[in-house]
Amino acid sequence: GKLEGIESATACAHRETLEETGFDVRLHNYLGEVSYQTTEGLKRVKYWSAKFLQETGSPNPTEVDQVLWVEPTLARDRLNHESDIQILNSFLATDLDSKIIILLRHAKAIAREEWQNEDLDRPLSALGEQQAKRLISSLSPFAIKEIHSSSAVRCYETINPLARALSLDYFFTDSLTEYVFERSPARTLKYIDRLLENSHTTLVCGHNPILPKYLAEKYSRQGFEVSEAALKPGEAWIVHHIDKEVIAVDHLPAPVTV
């Protein structure tokens, strides 16, 4: 499918799946990108694995001529391009029984030097407010059921539009603030680690350097090498895990705003 306006790729993937199958799904692992030339120029297609949630309607007849479900081995026989076969192989290598925790950095806030009051009270900028609204369509395809946030105002203002759209309550905690992390990193990291016990998709909204530090430590304990690269405002990591062991991490860009 094609992006509509400034629609995010995840929102587009979810919408197109709904239109072309009638199925509501939960996005899982990012599988990769295929690009090829058309008469209109270079076309780039992104793929995600997804898990069926419920049937919500019928395929849109203006979108598809036929819906055909086949076993993976038969699907491979029907594919003509090596790039498509690689996407199928990536899909078969994923585990749709994995759980998801989303590590989201708050949206763009007013600069520290422009704010005279307590840092915890520093709000989002006008750009950040737009990002927070756009995060609804970017993150909803992951079927979030629980939200935890730093008690900083900029984090609250980031997740509030999403929580309202999903009709979810959310948890505020000082444990996810920069102030607590500076004094007791173990307390903050342990708080996030406990959320891996959830069987549903959980969103954590926090700060740099907390989220990069957590992911780096979690990966290093499992023998992976990852950098503690900072997330930009509004960016997130989609962390896939089984039995509290991280098996894959996908990067979600900050939403595009007008």
C-alpha positions, 0 to 999 in steps of 0.5 A: 500500500501507499502512505497517506500524507504523513502517515507512518509506515507502521500505521500504513501496514496496519491499515492496509492489512485491515483493508485487504484482509478484513483482519485486525492484527498486532504488528510484531518484528520488522522483516525488512524492505524491498525496493524496485523500479516502476514507471513512477520511479523507485518503490520501497516496500516495508514488511512486518510480521503480524499476529491475528487478533480478530476479523473485523470485516471483509476485504475491500474489493477496490483493494484486492481481486482475490485473497488466498492463504497458503502454507509457507512452502507453497508461498515460496513456490509462488514467489519470483523475486529473491528479495521476496523470498528473503522476506518470507525467510525472515518471517519464518525465523520470527517467533510470534509468541514473543512479547513486546515492550516499547521503550519510548523517549518523550516527544520534543520538550521545551529546551532546558535553558528556556525553562526557569522552573523545576525540570520535572515540570518542563512541558512539551514544545509545540513540535512535541505536542504534534509528535504526541498526537502522531504517536497514536497512529504509529504505536496503536498497531502494536496493540498496547495494553499497559502504559508506564511513564516517568512522572515528568510532565513531558512524559505525561504529555507524550503518552496522554493522547495515546492513552486517551485514544486507546482508553487506557489508564497509565502508571506514573512513577518517579522510578523512571525519572532522570532524578531517581536514575542518577541516584539509584540506577538499579531501581530504575532498571529493575522497574523496567525489567519487571515489566517483561513479566507482562504477557501483553504489549507494554509501553514505557515512556522515559528519558535518555540515558535511561532507556539506552542504558537499560537496553544495553545492559539487557543485551550485554547480559545475553552476550550481545554487543549494543551501543548506548546510542541516544533516542531522539525525541519521539523515537522508540525501540520495539523490544521483542522478548521471550521469558524475559530474554530479549530476542530482537529490537526494532527501531521506530522513528519519531513521527513526521509532523506537518 
